[in-house]
């Protein structure tokens, strides 16, 4: 993220703030100052992360989203012009990760034909993801297992971030 703000609008960050870039912009908006998106400004990130690094990065980002739920963070007020966008783009994203295990558990309890199909499909996706750990890679199955693993790697960090949040563990980020 690239941004420029007036010096008078920059407030001190609370100690331990994870998503400082988001926090600063929300503070600016909370002071009733304009926040403008310019689509002509582009930033590129050339880093290629391993699945483990990508997972840690997602945990950090989502732990930062949980941090915004704390009462000390007064960013979620009606006076903050970005509140609705923030809730929709950052906070509702936290519910997606809990939908995966919630969906798996709930399909065990409900015994209807469509739910049994859903249960089988979920088990297939998780089983395919585990195939990526095997040394042998076989064409189409390898491709499917990589898609399944990517889906899980991109969605499960929210659960880890939630555990970090409720246990008070500091988010994992080396500056």
C-alpha distance (Angstrom), angle and dihedral (degrees) to the residues before:
residue distance angle dihedral
X1 . . .
X2 3.76 . .
X3 3.77 119.7 .
X4 3.77 142.6 155.6
X5 3.80 124.0 -151.9
X6 3.76 135.5 177.8
X7 3.79 113.8 -98.4
X8 3.82 92.9 -124.1
X9 3.82 89.8 58.9
X10 3.79 95.4 53.5
X11 3.80 110.6 101.7
X12 3.78 126.9 -172.6
X13 3.76 114.4 -89.1
X14 3.79 118.0 -119.9
X15 3.79 111.6 -108.9
X16 3.78 111.8 -89.7
X17 3.81 96.5 20.1
X18 3.78 106.7 164.2
X19 3.79 103.2 -169.9
X20 3.77 98.3 41.0
X21 3.81 93.3 161.2
X22 3.81 92.4 57.1
X23 3.81 92.5 40.2
X24 3.81 92.7 54.5
X25 3.80 93.3 50.2
X26 3.80 91.8 47.7
X27 3.81 89.9 49.5
X28 3.80 90.1 52.4
X29 3.80 90.9 50.4
X30 3.81 89.7 45.1
X31 3.80 88.0 59.2
X32 3.82 87.4 58.3
X33 3.78 93.0 -109.6
X34 3.76 122.2 139.2
X35 3.76 121.0 -97.0
X36 3.79 110.4 -162.2
X37 3.78 127.0 -165.7
X38 3.79 113.8 -148.1
X39 3.82 112.1 -165.8
X40 3.82 90.5 -164.6
X41 3.82 90.8 67.9
X42 3.78 108.3 84.4
X43 3.80 131.6 -178.2
X44 3.80 124.9 -167.6
X45 3.75 127.5 -156.0
X46 3.79 110.3 -159.1
X47 3.78 96.4 -176.7
X48 3.77 118.0 119.5
X49 3.75 110.4 -152.2
X50 3.78 125.9 -156.8
X51 3.82 115.6 -125.5
X52 3.83 88.9 -100.6
X53 3.82 92.4 50.9
X54 3.82 91.0 45.4
X55 3.82 89.8 51.5
X56 3.83 92.1 51.0
X57 3.80 90.6 47.0
X58 3.81 91.2 52.4
X59 3.83 92.0 46.8
X60 3.80 89.3 52.9
X61 3.80 93.3 48.7
X62 3.79 94.2 46.7
X63 3.82 92.2 44.6
X64 3.80 85.5 55.1
X65 3.81 89.3 53.0
X66 3.81 90.1 52.6
X67 3.79 88.5 49.9
X68 3.81 88.6 64.0
X69 3.82 88.9 62.7
X70 3.79 92.6 66.8
X71 3.81 114.4 108.3
X72 3.80 92.1 -125.3
X73 3.79 88.2 66.9
X74 3.78 105.1 81.9
X75 3.77 95.5 -173.6
X76 3.78 97.5 106.8
X77 3.77 98.3 75.1
X78 3.78 132.7 121.3
X79 3.79 89.3 -113.8
X80 3.80 90.4 63.1
X81 3.79 105.9 89.8
X82 3.81 92.0 -155.3
X83 3.80 96.3 51.9
X84 3.81 97.2 105.2
X85 3.80 93.2 45.7
X86 3.78 90.5 46.8
X87 3.80 93.4 51.0
X88 3.81 92.2 47.3
X89 3.81 98.0 43.4
X90 3.80 102.4 33.8
X91 3.79 112.3 19.7
X92 3.81 101.5 38.2
X93 3.80 87.0 51.2
X94 3.80 86.7 68.3
X95 3.81 90.8 64.7
X96 3.82 92.7 58.1
X97 3.79 94.7 69.4
X98 3.80 93.4 51.4
X99 3.81 89.8 49.5
X100 3.82 90.7 69.2
X101 3.81 99.1 59.8
X102 3.80 89.7 32.4
X103 3.78 90.5 55.4
X104 3.79 92.1 47.7
X105 3.80 93.7 49.8
X106 3.81 94.2 44.0
X107 3.81 93.3 52.4
X108 3.80 89.1 58.2
X109 3.82 89.8 59.5
X110 3.80 99.4 44.3
X111 3.79 115.3 68.4
X112 3.79 107.4 -164.7
X113 3.79 126.4 124.4
X114 3.82 95.9 -108.6
X115 3.79 92.4 46.4
X116 3.80 91.6 50.0
X117 3.80 89.0 53.5
X118 3.80 88.9 49.8
X119 3.79 90.3 50.5
X120 3.80 91.9 50.8
X121 3.82 91.6 48.6
X122 3.80 91.5 50.1
X123 3.80 91.9 49.9
X124 3.82 89.9 48.7
X125 3.82 91.4 52.1
X126 3.82 92.1 49.9
X127 3.82 91.9 44.5
X128 3.80 91.4 49.8
X129 3.80 89.9 51.2
X130 3.80 90.5 55.3
X131 3.82 90.0 54.5
X132 3.81 89.8 71.0
X133 3.81 87.3 72.8
X134 3.80 91.0 62.9
X135 3.81 117.0 95.1
X136 3.82 94.6 -135.0
X137 3.78 115.1 81.4
X138 3.80 116.8 -164.1
X139 3.83 117.7 -169.5
X140 3.79 113.4 -107.7
X141 3.82 94.8 15.9
X142 3.78 89.9 53.2
X143 3.79 90.1 51.1
X144 3.83 91.7 49.6
X145 3.80 92.5 46.3
X146 3.81 90.9 51.2
X147 3.81 90.4 52.4
X148 3.81 90.6 49.4
X149 3.80 92.7 48.0
X150 3.80 91.6 48.4
X151 3.81 90.7 50.4
X152 3.80 91.1 52.6
X153 3.82 94.4 42.6
X154 3.80 90.3 52.8
X155 3.82 96.0 45.9
X156 3.81 107.7 34.4
X157 3.84 97.9 63.1
X158 3.80 88.2 78.8
X159 3.79 90.4 67.1
X160 3.81 91.7 49.4
X161 3.81 90.1 47.2
X162 3.82 89.9 51.4
X163 3.81 90.4 52.6
X164 3.81 89.8 49.3
X165 3.80 89.8 49.3
X166 3.82 97.6 50.1
X167 3.82 93.5 42.0
X168 3.80 92.9 47.7
X169 3.79 93.7 -121.8
X170 3.76 112.9 160.1
X171 3.78 112.9 -112.0
X172 3.74 115.6 -101.6
X173 3.76 108.7 -109.9
X174 3.76 129.2 129.1
X175 3.77 109.3 -156.9
